[in-house]
Amino acid sequence: MSLPPGFLDELRSRLSLSQVVGRKVTWDPRKSNQGKGDMWAPCPFHQEKTASFHVDDRKGYYYCFGCHAKGDAITFVRETENVPFIEAVEILAREAGMPMPARDPKAQEKQDRRSQLAEVMEQAVQFFRLQLKTGAGSPARDYLTRRGLDAKALDRWEIGFAPDGWQALWDHLRGKNVDEELILAAGLAKPSNKGKKPYDTFRNRIMYPIRDPRGRCIAFGGRAMDPNDNAKYLNSPETELFDKGRSLYNHGPAREAAGKGQPLIVAEGYMDVIALAEAGFGASVAPLGTAITEHQLQLLWRISDEPIIALDGDTAGLRAAMRAVDLALPLLEAGKSLRFALMPEGQDPDDLLRADGAGAVQSVLDDAIPMVKLLWQRETEGKVFDSPERKAALDKSLREKIRLIRDPSIRSHYGQEIKDLRWQLFRPQRQPQNRNWQPRGKWQPQQPASPGARTSFLASSENADIQLREAAILAIAVLNPDVVVQFEQQLEDMECQNPDYAALRDAILRHAIDDPENLKDHIVQTLGPEPLENLLALRHVAVIPCVYKPGDVEKAEMTLAEELAKIKALRGLDAEIAEAAEELSDLADEALTYRLAQAAEERNRTSRSQNEDKAVFDIADNGARINRDEKDAFEAIMSGINFERKRR
């Protein structure tokens, strides 16, 4: 059976040889380098213990240094499955999701025609190169010189010039006895609508040959010399040789350079690729003036697991980057992704190279960001999330994007990364723990306390009451995570002077809402076991019903609400006390002490549980608490005295 032209090339481009071979071998992790597609294993074709079987995943070939077996994916399947060529192709086609073509008796004839078209294209390359050296090509040479290309670079890239005439190339090829139909089929000329001779597709343009991975010229890209031309850049029309969405400029040389360890860079245009390659970034390609297509993305991943998309630093460049993100999300696989290097505003890679050199470009490439960061940037940049509705809209948009990822493992990792970024965005900006809050918006470094202040009624507590309550709140939240969502804002507002409590608070807020069942596991993974163990071992925490008997949601809600309200009240009273201290700073120490003592007593009264007060104490007319047992005993004594008096 004859296969249509290009079918096997497409099949090989869709498959990873390491995946095909990996079903039959166990890779040697010490010798293999998956990032470079350099894989080693014991040979499946002969018995051995050492890893002498080498797979070059980028080139798509394997070789055994022991038995000298070699070939590509089709050969490997033929040899290991013991099947004929066509059956091996069918096996791989099913794996790649490609339908087998119907039997084509004219396949050889079509292959011969493609060879003829390729020969016509090569003649066009030579014609354009000669035209660049003529007087008519002088403006084009000047332009290329200004762009930093010398004669050697022009030869390396085979850059040419299409003269400003209607039939210059047509007449040249016809003079070489090239059939008219071949010239038209190659996309080098177009038929006239006025019954005249066909006219050249490219006129008055700098010409860039586009070659396939095998090195055959399949198309041209032309840059207009006339600034008023409707199309600044023009590509060949699609032909039997050229499929724009399945081709890359500089594909073959870039694949070779990437195989030697260079990062694969995806630029926007021909000159960007040429400038990058001339500056030492040989693994550079361009998607031929269009947004990256799915087929081009698969080609890129065949060359490198993580290509760097280097786009212009303008609005159009950012839009192109975002389109690439949307395209790539459903296609992501383990180890296959994209990174994005955004050039400085208003510059493309060529501009940056000419202005600041290769070092500046390398710096931008080193700072390339992963896809998830660019996705986050798109959804958050320039937006304000100052309401629950706006936050919910952000969450919905990001969930919709993450759902596009088909691989469940990658989808999970993206979800976790987005949660981390969301936490950083919405995490409250807390006051530094080594400073004291001062009224009227002032921050002052903490000053040593005076001897009188250290012994005052107020300072003796040292915020111990608040920390005790914070510990209780955190323990209840850890053991009853389903109630955290109701108190998210209040928990965020907790200052937590104790660093361990602050870390626990952050871990609870980060994980309790999304994964309450595994909250304790998340805390241990993030902080280690000690902070949680120390918290739950506190005696005043261990006796709380919501702690030693978790699961009573209603009781947990009531307890959290009460304790959080008390902390809020205590913080407010602390602020009032601080303000009183400032306002009374000019009074005598005795007056200040009395004022602060009164405020502190009010603070202590606020901190008491109303339930506790009702159960154990009575409140006197002057506001003092009277222990109920002591009151009863006193009343019994007084009753006895009164009885004796009456009896006498």
Secondary structure by P-SEA (a helix, b strand, c coil): cccccaaaaaaaaaccccccccccccccccccccccccccccccccccccccbbbcccccbbbbccccccccaaaaaaaaacccaaaaaaaaaaaacccccccccaaaaaaaaaaaaaaaaaaaaaaaaaaaacccaaaaaaaaaaacccaaaaaaabbbbbcccccaaaaaaaaacccaaaaaaaccbbbbcccccccccccccbbbbbbcccccccbbbbbbcccccccccccccccccccccccccaaaaaaaaaaaccbbbbbccaaaaaaaaaaccccccccccccccaaaaaaaaaaccbbbbcccccaaaaaaaaaaaaaaccccccccbbbbbbccccccaaaaaacccaaaaaaaaaacccaaaaaaaaaccccccccaaaaaaaaaaaaaaaaacccaaaaaaaaaaaaaaaaaaaccccccccccccccccccccccccccccccccccccaaaaaaaaaaaaaaaaacccccccaaaaaaacccccaaaaaaaaaaaacccccccaaaaaaaaaccccaaaaaaaccccccccccccccaaaaaaaaaaaaaaaaaaaaaaaaaaaaaaaaaccccaaaaaaaaaaaaaaaaaaaccaaaaaacbbbccccccccaaaaaaaaaaaaaaaaaaaac
